[in-house]
């Protein structure tokens, strides 16, 4: 139930319209929430950081990051499900990479924020 308050806004009408236009709506909010939830794990952040440097297979990721291969595979599946990583097969080996450079931008922005 929405509570309607009869009060005068302190912001100007143009700002009000911009907020109404650009604050994400339900489906976009869900996608954004899922994206950030998907990155809210130490292991997934490590994997995304590694993949921002180079595409890699599960064996290389687990070796370089000193993680169990099963854990890496599981986390890569989670990252793939939220659209952060993609897979490209070369013979029997699957190489994982970031789906686009905007993910790297998000990670760099987070690091700069901290």
Buried (B, 14 or more C-beta within 10 A) or exposed (E): EEEEEEEEEEEEEEEEEEEEEEEEEEEEEEEEEEBEEBBEBEBBBBBBEBBBEEBBBBEBBBEEBEBEEEBBBEBBEBBBEBBBBBBEEEEEEBBBBBBEEEBBEBBEEEEEEE
